[in-house]
Amino acid sequence: MLCRVNLSKLTLISGGVLVASIASAQVVVNTFGAGDSYSNAGATVSGAGGSLQQEWVQGFRFQSGATGTLSQMVLALGHISGTPEVWIRLYNDNNNTLGSMQGDAFISALNPGSFGNGNEIVTRNVTNEGWQVTAGEYYWVTATSLNDAHLAWNYRIGGNAYTQTYTFDGNGPNYIQGPGMSIRFTAVPEPASLIALGAGLLAVARRRRLI
């Protein structure tokens, strides 16, 4: 029995799948609890000219759950005093230590005077940063404040599960085991994966047409 397949329709279908894949971001890492909950304690992020008169840079290591370009960043970061702005930096891993930096994203307009549970979830589009991750590989994310700032990066809920890094008054980086901080990265799948998917669908369409 002959089976006739409309190749143009299948092409449209494959294109639709590609569009859906592009629109559907994949979770790279998510350390928030249920309902985006997090601890009301946090890691100090501050500059030497701030209220603490100490410079603290904080971060932790995570394993990527997807491959692609990071598109959105969500983190629980509270402002205590000084300028409510911070740099979030992404690093490659180098044998369980900070490797080369991929780049940084500057976040301004944090909620002034906020610190605690439920007040400081910050969402930013980071697509233009060009941060690339590969599923199964490890990366580091750190937070560095302006000189006069005193901020706090809320911990995730739970016990020690991550390797954290900190730099104190220029001494470091140091490494400890800790709970890690609250953050979620999502990524858009890389174009090569989408092209491969479309090619596969078109190959199936051609094969069915010949049946």
TARAJO-V951849 format. One record per residue. N is the residue number from 1. D_FIRST is the distance of its C-alpha to the first C-alpha in whole Angstrom. Layout:
n=N d_first=D_FIRST
n=N d_first=D_FIRST
This chain:
n=1 d_first=0
n=2 d_first=4
n=3 d_first=7
n=4 d_first=10
n=5 d_first=13
n=6 d_first=16
n=7 d_first=18
n=8 d_first=22
n=9 d_first=21
n=10 d_first=21
n=11 d_first=24
n=12 d_first=26
n=13 d_first=25
n=14 d_first=26
n=15 d_first=29
n=16 d_first=29
n=17 d_first=29
n=18 d_first=32
n=19 d_first=34
n=20 d_first=34
n=21 d_first=35
n=22 d_first=38
n=23 d_first=39
n=24 d_first=39
n=25 d_first=42
n=26 d_first=42
n=27 d_first=45
n=28 d_first=47
n=29 d_first=50
n=30 d_first=51
n=31 d_first=54
n=32 d_first=55
n=33 d_first=55
n=34 d_first=53
n=35 d_first=54
n=36 d_first=55
n=37 d_first=58
n=38 d_first=60
n=39 d_first=64
n=40 d_first=67
n=41 d_first=69
n=42 d_first=68
n=43 d_first=68
n=44 d_first=71
n=45 d_first=70
n=46 d_first=73
n=47 d_first=75
n=48 d_first=79
n=49 d_first=80
n=50 d_first=79
n=51 d_first=81
n=52 d_first=80
n=53 d_first=82
n=54 d_first=79
n=55 d_first=76
n=56 d_first=73
n=57 d_first=69
n=58 d_first=67
n=59 d_first=63
n=60 d_first=61
n=61 d_first=58
n=62 d_first=54
n=63 d_first=51
n=64 d_first=48
n=65 d_first=45
n=66 d_first=43
n=67 d_first=43
n=68 d_first=43
n=69 d_first=46
n=70 d_first=48
n=71 d_first=48
n=72 d_first=50
n=73 d_first=53
n=74 d_first=55
n=75 d_first=58
n=76 d_first=61
n=77 d_first=64
n=78 d_first=67
n=79 d_first=70
n=80 d_first=74
n=81 d_first=76
n=82 d_first=76
n=83 d_first=73
n=84 d_first=70
n=85 d_first=68
n=86 d_first=66
n=87 d_first=64
n=88 d_first=61
n=89 d_first=60
n=90 d_first=57
n=91 d_first=58
n=92 d_first=56
n=93 d_first=57
n=94 d_first=59
n=95 d_first=60
n=96 d_first=60
n=97 d_first=62
n=98 d_first=62
n=99 d_first=61
n=100 d_first=60
n=101 d_first=60
n=102 d_first=57
n=103 d_first=59
n=104 d_first=60
n=105 d_first=60
n=106 d_first=63
n=107 d_first=63
n=108 d_first=65
n=109 d_first=66
n=110 d_first=66
n=111 d_first=67
n=112 d_first=71
n=113 d_first=73
n=114 d_first=70
n=115 d_first=70
n=116 d_first=68
n=117 d_first=65
n=118 d_first=63
n=119 d_first=65
n=120 d_first=64
n=121 d_first=60
n=122 d_first=59
n=123 d_first=56
n=124 d_first=55
n=125 d_first=53
n=126 d_first=53
n=127 d_first=50
n=128 d_first=52
n=129 d_first=54
n=130 d_first=51
n=131 d_first=51
n=132 d_first=49
n=133 d_first=48
n=134 d_first=46
n=135 d_first=44
n=136 d_first=46
n=137 d_first=49
n=138 d_first=53
n=139 d_first=55
n=140 d_first=58
n=141 d_first=59
n=142 d_first=62
n=143 d_first=64
n=144 d_first=68
n=145 d_first=70
n=146 d_first=72
n=147 d_first=76
n=148 d_first=77
n=149 d_first=74
n=150 d_first=74
n=151 d_first=71
n=152 d_first=69
n=153 d_first=65
n=154 d_first=64
n=155 d_first=63
n=156 d_first=60
n=157 d_first=61
n=158 d_first=61
n=159 d_first=63
n=160 d_first=63
n=161 d_first=59
n=162 d_first=60
n=163 d_first=62
n=164 d_first=64
n=165 d_first=66
n=166 d_first=69
n=167 d_first=72
n=168 d_first=75
n=169 d_first=77
n=170 d_first=76
n=171 d_first=76
n=172 d_first=72
n=173 d_first=70
n=174 d_first=70
n=175 d_first=67
n=176 d_first=67
n=177 d_first=65
n=178 d_first=65
n=179 d_first=62
n=180 d_first=61
n=181 d_first=61
n=182 d_first=59
n=183 d_first=56
n=184 d_first=52
n=185 d_first=50
n=186 d_first=47
n=187 d_first=45
n=188 d_first=42
n=189 d_first=40
n=190 d_first=40
n=191 d_first=38
n=192 d_first=37
n=193 d_first=35
n=194 d_first=34
n=195 d_first=33
n=196 d_first=31
n=197 d_first=29
n=198 d_first=28
n=199 d_first=27
n=200 d_first=25
n=201 d_first=23
n=202 d_first=22
n=203 d_first=21
n=204 d_first=19
n=205 d_first=17
n=206 d_first=17
n=207 d_first=15
n=208 d_first=13
n=209 d_first=13
n=210 d_first=12
n=211 d_first=9
